[in-house]
Amino acid sequence: MRKNLWSLLLCSTLFAGTTVIAQDATVKEMKDASNKTIEKDPNDTIPKTWKTGGLFNINLNQGTLSNWAAGGDRSSLSLASLVSLYAFYKKDKHIWDNTLDLAYGVVNTTSLGTRKADDRIDFLSKYGYQISKKNWYAGALFNFRTQFTEGYSYPSDDPKVKTSNFLAPAYILVSPNITYQPSENFSVSLSPATARWTIVNDTELSNAGAFGVDPGKKARTEFGAFATVNYKSKISENASYQGRLDLFSNYLANPQNIDLYMTNVLLLKVTKLITVSLSLDMIYDDDVATVDKDGNVRGPKMQLKQLLGVGLAYRFHN
């Protein structure tokens, strides 16, 4: 009996020792695994097919004068906002580039009241299929432009005159094209066969034949040649530029008079959120009449809009 008891104690001791050794080995393996660095095989990296992001910018300026000898309005307040979004797709020989710009700004002064300073809705979508190793693509382009609210001119001694409205005008452009696009930051598209529709969905403006439509009509169809250049650049760590130039020649009426639409935005980052923005827009449309300071309707002229502001800017991307 005593012999059997000693044998049982010896077996228990050996089993416990074996278990402790096994546990120590397991703990050591767990520690080694937790400290191990996993290196990813670059060949296993899957590139992103979609790149999305955008910019939100808002500028606010305010001023007040009291007994100011140099003169000026007693108070002024201006607000300008911009939302610029993009979605870029690239896979194999396919690219699809989409941008949406939404801008709105107002200015209020004691003498003039509230007036609009900026107003834009601009959606651009381009698809391309690579036909050359040197970054040439065959595809199509769609563009839609309009504004949010009514626009007015302000003759010196007369009541304000309505000159535009939401969907008055609106421009729809469809264009099969050839595009040279070496990167997502630069592209040139050319099309000798482009359809463009001008919409004036405002009875007062359409009756006046605004924006080239026949009086009483709310749409006009044009057919011609189209070219567009898009460019984005990070000038430095704190400065970036984005620009676009559209050119259109209407085969059906005065093809030598080329319509021009150009936007330029320069951003200078002061801090992580505070940014100085400078924008310059240029428009020439041979079918758009202008109104002079006396309220007289004149022929087409180069339209210029320049905005300078300091405010908050926030960029985001995937």
C-alpha positions in Angstrom: 0.0 0.0 0.0 2.8 2.4 0.9 4.6 1.5 -2.3 1.6 2.3 -4.4 1.2 5.6 -2.6 4.7 6.7 -3.4 4.2 5.7 -7.0 1.1 7.8 -7.2 2.8 10.8 -5.7 5.8 10.4 -8.1 3.4 10.3 -11.2 1.5 13.4 -10.0 4.8 15.3 -9.6 6.0 14.4 -13.0 2.6 15.3 -14.6 2.5 18.7 -12.8 6.1 19.5 -13.9 5.3 18.6 -17.5 2.2 20.8 -17.4 4.2 23.8 -16.0 6.8 23.4 -18.7 4.2 23.2 -21.4 2.4 26.3 -20.0 5.8 28.2 -19.9 6.4 27.3 -23.5 2.9 28.4 -24.5 3.3 31.7 -22.7 6.6 32.3 -24.3 5.1 31.6 -27.8 2.3 34.1 -27.1 4.8 36.8 -26.0 6.9 36.2 -29.1 3.8 36.4 -31.3 2.7 39.7 -29.7 6.1 41.3 -30.3 6.3 40.0 -33.9 6.1 42.6 -36.7 4.0 41.5 -39.7 5.5 42.7 -43.0 3.0 43.1 -45.8 3.9 41.8 -49.2 3.8 44.8 -51.6 2.5 42.4 -54.3 -0.6 41.8 -52.2 -1.5 45.5 -52.0 -4.8 46.2 -53.8 -4.9 49.8 -55.3 -7.9 51.9 -54.6 -10.2 52.1 -57.6 -12.1 55.1 -56.1 -10.5 58.3 -54.7 -13.0 60.6 -53.1 -12.8 63.9 -51.2 -13.4 67.6 -51.3 -13.1 71.0 -49.8 -15.4 73.1 -47.6 -14.5 76.8 -47.4 -16.4 79.6 -45.7 -15.3 83.3 -45.6 -16.9 85.9 -43.3 -16.0 89.6 -43.3 -17.6 92.3 -41.1 -17.0 96.0 -40.7 -18.6 98.9 -38.8 -17.9 102.7 -39.0 -18.9 105.4 -36.6 -18.1 109.1 -37.1 -15.5 108.0 -39.6 -14.1 111.1 -41.3 -13.0 109.2 -44.5 -16.6 108.2 -45.0 -18.1 104.8 -46.0 -21.1 102.6 -45.1 -21.9 102.4 -41.4 -21.8 98.6 -41.5 -20.9 95.9 -44.0 -21.1 92.1 -43.8 -20.2 89.6 -46.4 -20.4 85.8 -46.5 -19.0 83.5 -49.1 -19.1 79.7 -49.1 -17.7 76.9 -51.4 -18.2 73.2 -51.4 -16.0 71.3 -53.9 -16.4 67.5 -54.1 -14.6 65.0 -56.3 -14.8 61.2 -57.1 -12.1 59.7 -59.3 -12.3 56.1 -60.5 -9.5 54.2 -62.3 -9.3 50.5 -63.0 -7.5 48.7 -65.8 -8.2 50.9 -68.9 -11.2 52.7 -67.5 -11.3 56.2 -65.8 -14.3 58.1 -64.5 -13.7 61.6 -63.2 -16.5 63.5 -61.4 -16.6 66.9 -59.7 -19.3 69.0 -58.1 -18.8 72.7 -57.2 -21.4 74.5 -55.1 -20.8 78.2 -54.3 -22.9 81.0 -52.8 -22.1 84.4 -51.3 -23.9 87.5 -50.2 -22.9 91.0 -49.2 -24.9 93.4 -47.0 -24.1 97.1 -46.6 -26.1 100.0 -45.0 -26.6 101.9 -48.3 -27.1 99.0 -50.7 -28.8 96.4 -48.7 -28.3 92.7 -49.4 -26.9 91.6 -52.7 -25.7 88.4 -54.1 -21.9 88.1 -54.7 -21.5 84.5 -55.8 -23.9 81.7 -57.0 -22.9 78.5 -58.8 -23.9 74.9 -59.3 -21.5 73.0 -61.5 -21.4 69.3 -62.1 -18.9 67.7 -64.5 -18.6 64.0 -65.3 -16.0 62.4 -67.7 -15.6 58.8 -68.7 -12.7 57.5 -70.7 -11.4 54.2 -72.1 -7.6 54.0 -72.6 -6.7 53.6 -76.3 -3.0 54.4 -76.1 -0.2 53.7 -73.6 0.5 57.4 -73.8 -2.5 58.3 -71.7 -5.0 58.9 -74.5 -8.6 58.0 -73.8 -11.8 57.8 -75.9 -15.0 58.6 -73.9 -17.8 61.1 -73.2 -18.4 64.1 -71.1 -21.5 65.5 -69.3 -21.7 69.0 -67.8 -24.6 70.7 -66.0 -24.4 74.4 -64.8 -26.9 76.7 -63.1 -27.4 78.7 -60.0 -29.4 78.6 -56.7 -31.4 81.9 -56.6 -32.5 85.0 -58.6 -29.9 87.4 -59.8 -30.3 91.2 -60.5 -28.4 94.1 -62.0 -28.6 97.4 -60.2 -28.8 100.5 -62.5 -27.8 103.7 -60.7 -31.2 105.4 -60.6 -33.7 102.7 -61.6 -35.2 99.7 -59.7 -33.2 96.5 -59.9 -33.6 94.4 -63.0 -33.8 90.6 -62.8 -31.2 89.0 -65.0 -31.2 85.3 -64.0 -32.8 82.7 -61.8 -32.5 79.0 -60.8 -32.5 77.0 -64.1 -32.5 80.4 -66.0 -30.0 79.9 -67.4 -29.0 76.3 -67.0 -26.5 74.7 -69.4 -26.5 71.0 -70.3 -23.6 69.8 -72.4 -23.0 66.3 -73.8 -19.8 65.5 -75.7 -18.1 62.4 -77.1 -14.4 63.2 -77.0 -10.8 62.3 -77.0 -9.0 63.0 -73.7 -5.3 63.3 -72.8 -5.0 62.6 -69.1 -1.6 61.7 -67.7 -2.8 62.0 -64.1 -5.9 62.8 -62.1 -4.7 66.4 -61.7 -4.5 67.3 -65.4 -6.6 66.6 -68.5 -7.4 68.0 -71.9 -10.5 66.9 -73.7 -11.4 67.7 -77.4 -14.6 67.1 -79.3 -15.6 68.2 -82.8 -19.3 67.1 -82.2 -20.9 68.5 -79.1 -24.5 69.2 -78.2 -25.4 72.0 -75.8 -28.8 73.0 -74.5 -29.5 76.4 -72.9 -32.5 76.3 -70.6 -34.4 79.4 -69.4 -37.1 78.1 -67.1 -38.3 81.6 -66.1 -41.3 83.1 -67.9 -40.2 86.7 -67.6 -36.7 86.0 -68.9 -37.8 83.6 -71.6 -40.4 86.1 -72.9 -37.5 88.6 -73.1 -35.4 86.2 -75.2 -32.7 86.0 -72.5 -29.6 83.9 -73.0 -30.2 83.5 -76.7 -33.5 81.6 -76.6 -36.3 82.7 -78.9 -38.8 84.9 -77.1 -41.4 82.7 -75.3 -39.2 79.6 -75.7 -37.5 78.0 -72.7 -34.7 76.1 -74.4 -32.2 76.4 -77.2 -30.2 73.7 -78.8 -26.7 74.3 -80.2 -24.2 72.0 -81.9 -20.5 72.6 -82.2 -16.9 72.0 -81.1 -15.9 71.8 -77.5 -12.6 71.7 -75.6 -11.9 71.7 -71.8 -8.8 71.8 -69.7 -8.7 70.9 -66.0 -5.7 71.4 -63.8 -5.0 71.0 -60.1 -1.6 71.6 -58.4 -0.2 71.6 -54.9 2.2 74.6 -55.3 3.7 74.2 -51.9 2.9 72.7 -48.5 0.6 75.6 -47.8 -0.7 76.6 -51.3 -2.8 74.9 -53.9 -4.4 75.9 -57.2 -7.4 74.5 -59.2 -8.5 75.8 -62.6 -10.7 74.9 -65.5 -11.2 76.3 -69.0 -14.1 75.5 -71.3 -14.3 76.6 -74.9 -17.3 76.1 -77.2 -17.9 77.1 -80.8 -21.5 76.9 -82.2 -21.5 75.7 -85.8 -25.1 76.9 -86.3 -24.5 80.6 -85.5 -21.3 82.7 -85.6 -18.9 79.8 -85.0 -16.0 82.3 -85.0 -17.3 83.8 -81.7 -16.1 81.3 -79.2 -17.8 81.0 -75.8 -15.5 80.9 -72.8 -16.0 79.7 -69.3 -13.0 79.8 -66.9 -12.6 79.3 -63.1 -9.5 79.8 -61.0 -9.2 79.2 -57.2 -6.0 79.8 -55.2 -5.9 78.7 -51.6 -3.2 79.7 -49.1 -3.2 77.9 -45.8 -2.4 80.1 -42.8 -3.1 77.5 -40.1 -4.6 74.1 -40.1 -8.1 75.6 -40.6 -7.7 79.2 -41.5 -7.1 79.9 -45.2 -6.8 82.8 -47.6 -8.8 82.2 -50.8 -8.6 84.1 -54.1 -11.0 83.2 -57.0 -11.3 84.6 -60.5 -14.1 83.6 -62.9 -14.3 84.7 -66.5 -17.3 84.1 -68.8 -17.9 85.2 -72.4 -21.1 84.0 -74.1 -21.9 85.5 -77.5 -25.7 85.0 -76.7 -25.7 86.7 -73.3 -26.6 90.4 -73.3 -25.3 92.7 -70.5 -26.9 95.6 -68.7 -24.9 98.9 -68.2 -25.1 101.1 -65.1 -28.0 103.1 -66.6 -30.1 100.0 -67.2 -29.6 99.8 -70.9 -29.2 96.4 -72.6 -25.9 96.0 -74.3 -24.2 93.4 -76.4 -22.1 90.5 -75.0 -19.0 91.4 -73.0 -16.4 89.6 -71.0 -17.8 88.9 -67.5 -15.4 88.9 -64.6 -15.9 88.0 -61.0 -13.1 88.2 -58.4 -13.4 87.3 -54.7 -10.8 87.5 -52.0 -11.5 86.2 -48.5 -10.1 84.9 -45.2 -12.0 82.1 -43.5 -12.2 78.5 -42.6 -11.2 75.7 -44.9 -11.4 71.9 -44.4 -10.2 69.3 -46.8 -11.2 65.6 -46.6 -10.4 62.5 -48.6 -10.6 58.7 -48.4 
